[in-house]
Amino acid sequence: MEVAVNAEELVEVVLPGKVEPEGLQLRHGAVPAPGPGQVVVRMEATGVSFAEQQMRRGRYYDQPPFPFVPGYDLVGTVLASGAGVEPGLAGLRVAALVKVGGWASHVLVDAADVVPVPAGVGAAEAETLVVNGITAWQMLHRKARVRAGQTVLVHGANGGVGSVLVQLARAAGARVIGTASARHHAALRDKGVEPVDHRTDDVPARVRALAPGGVDAVFDHVGGPGIVDSWRLLAPGGTLVSYGSASTRDDEGSGRLPVLKLLGRVWLWNALPNGRRAFFFNVWAGRALSRDRFRARLRADLAQVFAALERGEVTARIAARLPLARVADALRLAESGTVAGKVVLTP
């Protein structure tokens, strides 16, 4: 069933090139009409993640050429549907992982890519768990396959992905050691996490003291030389999951080089006959080979994350809510490293 788009205005944020946050531009236009198999989602919440921070520096691994509209994920209501779309989607609150395009009042999405948000879950709360929740769930359960009684190390335990990861790991029955600056330690202890100060502690020595036999899994978003320490902290049979290169955020030059170096290390470590495993996690892996399988997995895993939220096993951490027109302030705040949780943008 095709539903007409009413007379609303499109507002979107454009990243014109490598700019400071104040260089982002607002663009106004007509709301796009959905094509066959597409829906128009009226955005209720989108967010600022590490990906957009890298994109504005031109350093995200596979970002499109400038100019483009950033925005990795969003939550909103289906406003209009194209031909062939299930009628029941109209008016439904949904989440979508889009990589780019989310920083807009209205977003065109393939209907097969939207995931229903449970009734009673707010848009901003759901938004904090789309890319962060999918990343955390899949690394924990699909890559490391963490089980009750195991010990895991989460770097950046107060961050967007890290804060979800530690809660999911605790819900799975794992012991969790988490690195964060001292001001976040009390909150981490409240979640059952054993904190380590990455600013003042000798992190490898402190982790070895807490887990003399090594840890069963390490989740590392930092990359750089420290990734070697993460590998060495693994117990026999342990798993390292690398999912970023935050240590190189402010570097100049190619954004692909740090990722390629990580991939090289992962390949080398997996070739060693020591019983340990290493992965470089990419949330989009497998999409090119089988879009249907990718969508089914994403839908199932995000449903699990939302269910964990409803059970109280995971809390939505909203650092701040700012309107789309204040996107520069939102980006500055997210990049400051002074907040816990996700900076959420609203229409």
Buried (B, 14 or more C-beta within 10 A) or exposed (E): EEBEBEEBEBBBBBBEEEBEBEEBEEEEEEBBEBEEBBBBBBBBBBBBBBBBBBBBBBBBBEBBEBEBBBBBBBBBBBBBBBEEBEEEBBEBBBBBBBBBBBBBBBBBBBBBBBBBBEEEBBBBBBBBBBBBBBBBBBBBBEBBEBEEEBBBBBBBBBBBBBBBBBBBBBBBEBBBBBBBBEEBBEBBEEBBBBBBBBEEBEBBEBBBEBBEEBBBBBBBBBBBEBBEBBBBBBBEEBBBBBBBBBBBBEBEEEBEBBBEBBBEBBEEBEEEEEEBBBBBBBBEEEBEEEEEEBBEBBBEBBBBBBEBBEEEBBBBBBBBBBEBEBBBBBBBBBBEEEBBBBBBBBB
